[in-house]
Amino acid sequence: MIRFTILKESARSRARAGILETPHGIVETPALVPVATQGAIKALTIDRVYDAKTEILIANTYHLHLRPGEKTIGKAGGLHHFMNWQKPLMTDSGGFQVFSLGFGEDHGVGKVLAKKRKKIISTGDQPKKLTITEDGVAFRSSLDGREVFLGPKESIDIQESLGADIMFSFDECTSPLADRAYVKKSLERTHRWIKASLRARRSRAALYGIVQGSHFKDLRQKSAAFANSLDFDGFGIGGDLGTGKDVTKSILSWTVPILDKRKPRHLLGIGKLDDLALIIKGGADTFDCIVPTRYARHGIAFTSKGKLNMAQRKFLSDTAPLDPKCRCTVCATHKRNYISHLYRAGEISALSLLTFHNLFYYHTVIESIRQKIKNGKL
Ligand SMILES: [Zn+2]
């Protein structure tokens, strides 16, 4: 089980600083939860993940179910042991991958739309590659084509075999292109699924109830009230999160006041550097985001002077560290010229160096936000 203690609540916003206690140690919140999709932070060994000041990770149920399978991980002593990660761990429900593999892939969209687009998904529509029924989602494995079925019970069973400290209830993450009628119907199903997830739990692991409802205010509020009425240990606010940060801000402002404030709130899949203050002020205690690690693999370093693209030729003659103000070991020992050379030459160490710095940098920015909350400045 988990215990959440609020240390300081902001008088200026819904931000709060707290301590999330789990059987594998504590997390100071607000906190970034880096994404270990397949049980690893891409490009880093686990000792480097610790060194980058990471306190908690989230792994993906969908990916680990397909490969190597929860039985293999269970036999290895659970995911903590398998990865040799001894700190807190979350697993998602698989609901987001179902969206991503379904309508997300059909229409080439993620959980945030870059620009407004016409709603093209309505009641009765099904994605090409999977079938959504009242019981769950059937699809073929992208690895070997075998049929897979994922519903609330299956998701919880898999997550319990993985053995994370915090699990998420199974939901349908709707597409930003879904119209109101589709979202309304999907939400009713998601509500049945999150309730069934709670019933399926047999372990003492914490379970968060997921709030959906897309960018429709009344549906979000209804969903928050429903999740709040059940015996969850915390809440996950899921996407789609509309057309950008204004919508994310609105969604938080509609849902957070309804949720029991003594329970932790996790924002699923959001956390661009520019949005951190906004989502923390909106009341998110934790949030997972692939941005720091994925951008690193595309040559991007986050710095106090903005994003730097190490693919650019100009960095070959730049003898400064990635960020002169950063106290990470990469910035202490390497210069932009070398990292740019490694990246341009396709050396895999470039990806490790950039991933490490970006994670450390993100955690440092969030540390300072945490401090501002404690000092009453945010
Ligand atoms: Zn650094």
Boltz pocket constraint, residues with backbone or C-beta under 6 A from the ligand:
constraints:
  - pocket:
      binder: B
      contacts: [[A, 322], [A, 323], [A, 326], [A, 327], [A, 328], [A, 329], [A, 330], [A, 331], [A, 332], [A, 357], [A, 360], [A, 361]]
      max_distance: 6.0
